[in-house]
Amino acid sequence: MTGLDLSNNDLTGDIPSEIGDLQGIKALNLSNNLLSRSIPKSFSNLKNVESMDLSHNKLSGEIPSELMELYFLGTFNVSYNNLCGPIPNNWQFGTFDGSSYAGNPCLCGPIINKSCTNAPILPSLPSNGEEGEESAVDLVAFYWSFGGSYCVVILGLLVILLINPHWRMAVIEYVTDFVRTDLG
């Protein structure tokens, strides 16, 4: 097998690190999927790969420095992911233009004219237990979903109290007794 093209398949989850065992492939295309977490360090085993397209996914973490060992890599695209950190700029990585990294707001380096000294500091992510790859909960989504769920529960209770007169009277009596006990 000289190439692996799994693009445009709505694949989800981690990129299997076992793809790094396909040492004979020359082209790897996993673009336009929903792949998440980090780029496996095992991709550094793809010594004959000439083209690697991981664009338009949900990949996070840094671009592994081990990929600089891919000396035949002539095309590399990780655009439109959630990658962070410095872009490797040695060897062949110094030849790729900024479009290879577009749409990753946390990447930095001379290739995209963004200083790494002003880059946002991100918290380290916990390990998922496999080869030290990283995973994390999207905290913004977590806070929004938690807040939304909290509001729905409160509104649901208020609606129940407005609809059910027996429960409404029970709550009013409970609050009245509580206030009398506290003030009395």
Backbone bond lengths (Angstrom), bond angles and torsions (degrees), N, CA, C in turn:
res aa  C-N    CA-C-N  psi(-1)  N-CA   C-N-CA  omega(-1)  CA-C   N-CA-C  phi
1 M - - - 1.453 - - 1.524 108.04 -
2 T 1.325 116.07 128.74 1.461 119.49 -179.47 1.508 112.69 -105.92
3 G 1.327 118.15 -11.10 1.450 120.17 179.98 1.507 111.53 -152.13
4 L 1.329 115.78 154.80 1.451 122.54 176.95 1.521 106.96 -133.76
5 D 1.342 116.88 112.64 1.458 122.30 -179.76 1.521 108.71 -119.67
6 L 1.327 115.87 104.20 1.459 122.37 177.38 1.530 110.27 -116.18
7 S 1.324 116.39 27.80 1.463 120.76 -177.64 1.526 111.28 -71.28
8 N 1.333 115.20 155.67 1.467 123.29 175.67 1.521 113.58 55.92
9 N 1.336 116.45 45.49 1.464 120.31 -178.98 1.528 113.54 -121.01
10 D 1.317 118.34 6.13 1.469 121.97 -177.20 1.523 112.43 54.91
11 L 1.334 116.94 34.69 1.463 121.16 176.80 1.519 108.81 -67.96
12 T 1.324 116.95 141.92 1.466 121.83 -180.00 1.514 110.16 -124.52
13 G 1.324 115.63 168.50 1.458 121.59 177.00 1.512 112.52 88.36
14 D 1.328 114.74 -165.11 1.463 121.92 -179.01 1.522 110.34 -74.12
15 I 1.322 115.02 154.84 1.462 119.72 168.91 1.522 105.87 -75.97
16 P 1.317 118.41 124.34 1.475 119.29 -179.99 1.527 111.08 -60.85
17 S 1.309 116.79 127.88 1.467 120.56 179.80 1.526 111.10 -65.79
18 E 1.335 117.47 -19.23 1.461 121.54 -179.94 1.529 112.46 -65.59
19 I 1.328 117.43 -18.31 1.470 119.49 175.94 1.524 109.26 -59.17
20 G 1.317 117.08 -29.51 1.456 121.65 176.99 1.518 113.37 -63.64
21 D 1.331 117.34 -15.67 1.466 120.96 178.40 1.528 112.38 -81.87
22 L 1.332 117.58 -9.46 1.474 121.74 -179.38 1.526 109.19 -85.23
23 Q 1.307 116.05 65.25 1.460 122.07 -170.03 1.521 114.39 -64.21
24 G 1.318 119.37 -17.61 1.454 120.89 -177.28 1.515 114.91 -87.56
25 I 1.355 117.78 -10.09 1.458 117.97 -175.12 1.524 111.53 -71.77
26 K 1.327 114.15 147.40 1.466 120.93 179.18 1.522 111.88 -107.19
27 A 1.348 117.24 -19.72 1.462 121.13 -179.53 1.522 109.49 -136.92
28 L 1.335 115.86 133.75 1.455 122.65 178.19 1.526 107.67 -130.84
29 N 1.333 116.54 119.62 1.461 121.05 179.98 1.522 108.75 -128.16
30 L 1.335 116.13 108.76 1.461 123.14 176.81 1.528 110.50 -117.87
31 S 1.320 117.02 22.29 1.464 121.59 -173.56 1.529 112.34 -72.10
32 N 1.333 113.78 160.92 1.468 122.59 175.16 1.522 112.61 56.67
33 N 1.314 115.19 51.05 1.454 123.02 173.52 1.519 108.06 -127.76
34 L 1.297 117.17 -162.49 1.467 122.44 177.85 1.524 110.03 -123.20
35 L 1.315 116.27 34.66 1.461 121.49 -177.90 1.526 110.10 -68.60
36 S 1.322 116.68 142.05 1.461 120.86 -175.70 1.522 111.02 -128.76
37 R 1.307 114.59 -177.36 1.461 125.37 -175.91 1.518 110.65 67.39
38 S 1.309 116.94 -152.03 1.463 119.60 -170.32 1.526 112.75 -100.22
39 I 1.320 114.30 166.30 1.459 121.43 174.23 1.525 106.88 -73.93
40 P 1.327 118.19 124.33 1.469 119.51 -177.66 1.531 111.94 -62.40
41 K 1.321 115.62 136.23 1.470 120.40 176.07 1.521 111.03 -65.49
42 S 1.339 116.23 -21.15 1.466 120.08 179.64 1.528 111.65 -65.13
43 F 1.335 118.55 -14.45 1.469 120.68 176.47 1.524 111.21 -62.98
44 S 1.331 117.19 -17.66 1.468 119.57 177.13 1.531 110.99 -67.68
45 N 1.339 118.06 -12.76 1.468 121.96 176.30 1.526 112.88 -79.25
46 L 1.329 116.95 -10.86 1.463 121.09 -178.36 1.531 109.29 -81.38
47 K 1.302 116.04 63.55 1.471 122.57 -171.14 1.528 113.76 -60.97
48 N 1.341 118.99 -23.45 1.462 121.61 -177.69 1.521 113.50 -99.69
49 V 1.327 117.22 -0.06 1.460 119.50 -176.03 1.537 110.33 -66.76
50 E 1.326 114.77 134.63 1.462 121.69 179.69 1.521 111.66 -109.39
51 S 1.337 116.58 -22.55 1.461 121.64 -177.50 1.518 109.27 -140.93
52 M 1.341 115.78 129.69 1.467 121.21 178.62 1.519 108.32 -136.59
53 D 1.337 116.62 117.09 1.462 121.77 179.71 1.520 108.96 -120.48
54 L 1.330 116.06 110.83 1.467 123.31 178.87 1.529 110.30 -117.17
55 S 1.322 116.94 18.63 1.463 121.87 -173.52 1.524 112.51 -70.39
56 H 1.328 114.30 161.11 1.466 123.17 175.36 1.527 112.08 55.58
57 N 1.330 115.63 56.17 1.452 123.73 173.60 1.518 107.47 -131.22
58 K 1.305 117.55 -157.78 1.467 122.97 176.99 1.523 109.68 -125.26
59 L 1.317 116.59 36.16 1.459 121.17 -177.94 1.522 110.14 -68.71
60 S 1.328 116.39 145.54 1.461 121.57 179.44 1.521 109.33 -133.47
61 G 1.310 115.61 -179.67 1.462 119.93 -177.51 1.518 110.52 84.91
62 E 1.320 115.62 -167.03 1.458 121.17 -178.42 1.526 110.78 -95.99
63 I 1.322 115.11 162.18 1.459 120.78 170.67 1.526 105.51 -75.53
64 P 1.336 118.04 119.04 1.468 119.33 -176.10 1.531 111.67 -59.92
65 S 1.313 116.35 130.59 1.474 120.49 178.43 1.520 111.22 -64.50
66 E 1.334 117.08 -21.45 1.464 121.03 178.47 1.525 112.42 -61.38
67 L 1.346 116.82 -22.43 1.469 119.78 179.86 1.525 112.01 -66.68
68 M 1.327 117.72 -14.83 1.466 120.00 177.36 1.524 111.31 -66.68
69 E 1.335 117.88 -10.99 1.460 122.28 177.12 1.532 112.14 -81.09
70 L 1.337 117.28 -2.25 1.469 121.59 -179.94 1.530 108.19 -89.17
71 Y 1.317 116.30 82.58 1.460 122.13 -170.42 1.525 113.75 -71.67
72 F 1.337 118.37 -19.72 1.461 120.82 -179.68 1.523 112.55 -93.93
73 L 1.321 117.22 -0.41 1.456 121.51 -176.83 1.527 110.25 -66.29
74 G 1.325 115.92 113.98 1.459 121.16 -179.31 1.515 112.98 -107.66
75 T 1.334 116.73 -22.76 1.465 122.25 178.11 1.526 107.66 -131.25
76 F 1.335 114.78 128.18 1.464 120.53 -178.64 1.519 107.23 -142.03
77 N 1.343 117.05 126.37 1.456 120.02 -178.70 1.525 109.35 -140.15
78 V 1.322 115.96 117.50 1.469 122.25 175.30 1.531 109.91 -124.42
79 S 1.324 116.34 24.05 1.458 120.11 -176.54 1.527 111.68 -65.26
80 Y 1.330 114.48 152.63 1.455 123.95 175.80 1.530 112.77 58.09
81 N 1.318 113.53 59.54 1.451 124.38 171.59 1.519 106.89 -131.69
82 N 1.299 117.83 -158.60 1.473 123.07 176.57 1.520 110.19 -123.24
83 L 1.319 116.19 38.37 1.465 120.61 -177.50 1.520 110.60 -74.25
84 C 1.319 115.95 150.87 1.465 122.21 -178.99 1.519 110.00 -135.50
85 G 1.326 114.40 164.29 1.452 120.23 174.82 1.509 113.16 95.76
86 P 1.325 115.55 -176.85 1.469 120.29 -177.23 1.528 112.39 -73.34
87 I 1.319 114.91 142.92 1.462 121.58 175.92 1.518 107.59 -84.48
88 P 1.329 117.96 127.63 1.472 118.55 175.58 1.528 109.22 -58.87
89 N 1.322 116.92 135.13 1.473 117.94 -179.11 1.527 112.50 -127.64
90 N 1.308 116.82 17.07 1.468 120.54 176.12 1.518 109.75 -93.40
91 W 1.304 115.18 162.60 1.444 123.74 176.61 1.518 110.94 52.52
92 Q 1.321 116.49 -132.30 1.454 120.62 -175.90 1.524 111.97 -70.22
93 F 1.326 119.21 -21.67 1.467 120.91 -179.60 1.524 111.34 -66.75
94 G 1.302 117.46 -22.60 1.455 120.35 175.69 1.520 113.07 -73.23
95 T 1.331 117.90 -11.19 1.466 121.17 -179.13 1.515 113.42 -94.89
96 F 1.325 118.97 -13.92 1.458 121.15 -179.89 1.520 109.53 -79.06
97 D 1.340 117.19 140.68 1.467 119.21 -178.66 1.528 111.19 -88.57
98 G 1.315 115.45 175.77 1.459 121.86 -175.62 1.513 114.38 -60.63
99 S 1.333 118.35 -25.39 1.462 119.78 -179.17 1.526 111.74 -65.81
100 S 1.319 117.93 -21.57 1.463 121.41 176.96 1.525 111.75 -68.02
101 Y 1.342 116.55 -17.44 1.459 121.57 -174.35 1.527 112.73 -122.20
102 A 1.337 118.53 5.63 1.468 122.42 -176.34 1.523 111.17 -59.23
103 G 1.323 116.45 150.66 1.457 121.18 175.33 1.514 114.96 77.28
104 N 1.315 117.86 16.33 1.462 123.53 174.34 1.527 106.64 -118.85
105 P 1.332 118.13 87.79 1.469 120.54 -170.50 1.527 115.07 -62.27
106 C 1.328 118.71 -18.46 1.469 120.39 -177.43 1.522 113.13 -97.97
107 L 1.334 118.14 -2.26 1.468 119.08 176.42 1.519 109.33 -74.87
108 C 1.318 116.30 151.73 1.458 120.64 178.72 1.524 109.53 -146.13
109 G 1.306 115.28 161.91 1.455 120.72 178.35 1.511 111.61 144.69
110 P 1.332 116.21 167.47 1.472 120.04 -176.67 1.528 113.45 -63.83
111 I 1.312 118.26 -26.76 1.468 120.67 -177.96 1.523 111.06 -62.82
112 I 1.336 117.09 -34.84 1.463 120.49 179.97 1.530 111.44 -108.10
113 N 1.320 117.06 12.86 1.468 123.09 178.15 1.528 112.34 54.19
114 K 1.310 116.75 43.71 1.460 121.85 177.71 1.518 108.52 -129.98
115 S 1.316 115.62 118.88 1.457 121.11 -177.00 1.526 111.14 -68.11
116 C 1.312 115.74 137.74 1.463 120.43 178.07 1.524 111.63 -80.47
117 T 1.329 118.52 -14.35 1.459 119.95 178.94 1.520 110.90 -73.93
118 N 1.334 118.01 -24.78 1.462 121.39 179.01 1.519 112.18 -100.77
119 A 1.314 117.06 4.27 1.461 120.62 -178.33 1.519 109.59 -68.86
120 P 1.336 117.50 147.31 1.460 119.72 179.31 1.526 111.19 -64.22
121 I 1.322 115.20 142.23 1.460 120.38 177.19 1.517 106.98 -89.13
122 L 1.305 115.51 120.64 1.452 120.70 -178.90 1.515 109.68 -101.97
123 P 1.350 116.44 145.29 1.467 118.06 177.12 1.511 110.24 -66.03
124 S 1.328 115.61 148.51 1.456 117.79 176.72 1.514 108.99 -70.32
125 L 1.315 115.53 145.89 1.446 121.38 -175.94 1.523 109.54 -98.29
126 P 1.337 117.01 147.37 1.464 118.59 179.81 1.516 111.39 -69.16
127 S 1.303 115.53 151.16 1.460 121.19 179.53 1.515 109.93 -76.05
128 N 1.329 116.57 145.89 1.462 119.69 177.58 1.516 111.61 -92.57
129 G 1.320 117.29 5.34 1.447 120.76 175.33 1.514 114.77 91.12
130 E 1.312 120.14 -5.11 1.450 121.83 -179.83 1.521 109.54 -118.86
131 E 1.304 116.15 112.93 1.458 123.34 176.69 1.526 113.02 53.15
132 G 1.332 117.73 23.64 1.448 120.25 177.11 1.508 114.34 70.13
133 E 1.334 118.84 14.63 1.452 119.53 177.89 1.513 108.45 -69.67
134 E 1.343 116.50 158.97 1.444 120.87 -170.72 1.519 112.08 -103.80
135 S 1.346 115.13 152.77 1.455 121.34 173.75 1.515 107.22 -145.00
136 A 1.313 116.07 157.51 1.450 120.14 178.67 1.508 109.65 -163.05
137 V 1.332 114.83 158.23 1.443 121.17 173.45 1.517 106.59 -90.00
138 D 1.311 117.21 136.43 1.454 120.75 175.48 1.522 106.90 -70.44
139 L 1.331 117.27 104.29 1.461 121.54 -172.63 1.518 112.56 -65.05
140 V 1.311 118.65 -35.14 1.464 120.51 178.86 1.526 109.42 -62.86
141 A 1.316 117.30 -46.42 1.463 120.89 178.62 1.526 110.37 -64.15
142 F 1.336 116.26 -38.70 1.458 119.62 178.81 1.521 111.20 -61.75
143 Y 1.348 117.99 -47.83 1.463 121.13 -179.20 1.528 111.69 -63.73
144 W 1.320 117.33 -41.67 1.465 120.04 178.85 1.529 110.57 -65.04
145 S 1.321 118.31 -43.07 1.460 119.91 -178.84 1.530 110.59 -69.39
146 F 1.332 117.19 -37.21 1.457 120.00 177.43 1.525 110.57 -64.83
147 G 1.334 116.79 -47.20 1.466 120.98 179.17 1.519 111.69 -62.35
148 G 1.324 116.76 -42.48 1.460 120.44 178.61 1.516 111.59 -63.93
149 S 1.323 116.90 -42.48 1.465 120.71 178.89 1.529 110.92 -63.62
150 Y 1.319 116.89 -41.37 1.460 121.94 179.01 1.532 110.00 -60.71
151 C 1.329 116.97 -46.12 1.472 121.36 179.27 1.521 111.11 -63.25
152 V 1.316 118.22 -41.28 1.469 121.44 179.83 1.520 110.46 -63.23
153 V 1.313 118.16 -40.98 1.468 121.19 179.31 1.526 110.21 -64.40
154 I 1.329 117.77 -46.63 1.466 121.28 -179.82 1.524 110.64 -62.38
155 L 1.335 116.73 -46.34 1.462 119.81 178.94 1.531 111.03 -63.73
156 G 1.325 117.34 -38.07 1.462 120.67 177.29 1.515 111.92 -61.02
157 L 1.336 116.74 -43.38 1.465 120.32 178.10 1.527 111.45 -64.21
158 L 1.329 116.87 -40.55 1.468 120.09 178.47 1.521 111.23 -64.43
159 V 1.307 118.13 -40.40 1.465 121.77 178.48 1.522 110.36 -64.42
160 I 1.330 116.74 -42.24 1.469 120.02 178.30 1.517 110.05 -61.09
161 L 1.330 117.26 -42.15 1.465 120.51 179.42 1.526 111.85 -66.52
162 L 1.328 117.36 -33.15 1.469 120.04 178.33 1.528 111.31 -72.92
163 I 1.311 117.57 -33.61 1.466 121.41 -176.24 1.519 111.80 -83.66
164 N 1.323 119.05 -40.80 1.456 123.09 -172.92 1.532 110.41 -99.31
165 P 1.353 118.19 104.47 1.476 120.19 -176.97 1.537 113.02 -65.55
166 H 1.326 117.89 -30.76 1.479 120.12 179.95 1.531 110.22 -64.71
167 W 1.305 116.88 -47.45 1.459 120.35 179.52 1.528 110.87 -66.67
168 R 1.351 116.17 -38.36 1.461 120.33 179.71 1.527 109.37 -59.70
169 M 1.340 117.56 -45.89 1.466 121.29 -179.77 1.532 110.50 -65.60
170 A 1.331 116.81 -37.62 1.467 120.22 179.11 1.523 110.39 -63.88
171 V 1.312 118.18 -41.32 1.464 121.28 179.10 1.524 110.29 -67.96
172 I 1.323 117.46 -42.09 1.473 120.60 179.44 1.530 110.09 -62.00
173 E 1.350 117.81 -43.80 1.464 121.11 177.92 1.524 111.36 -63.02
174 Y 1.337 116.70 -41.92 1.465 120.70 178.99 1.527 110.62 -61.23
175 V 1.334 117.67 -47.42 1.467 121.59 -179.50 1.523 109.87 -64.19
176 T 1.340 117.74 -41.66 1.470 121.50 179.66 1.523 110.25 -62.59
177 D 1.326 117.83 -45.77 1.471 121.51 177.99 1.525 111.52 -62.29
178 F 1.333 116.50 -40.21 1.460 121.41 -179.95 1.529 110.27 -63.64
179 V 1.336 116.95 -43.56 1.468 121.19 -179.97 1.516 110.41 -66.61
180 R 1.317 118.90 -41.99 1.475 122.32 179.45 1.519 110.44 -63.49
181 T 1.332 117.02 -41.43 1.464 121.53 -179.44 1.505 110.74 -66.12
182 D 1.320 116.24 -42.14 1.478 121.04 -178.66 1.529 111.30 -69.26
183 L 1.343 117.43 -39.36 1.469 120.95 -175.72 1.517 111.61 -90.20
184 G 1.313 117.25 -22.01 1.464 121.83 -173.23 1.450 112.88 -83.66
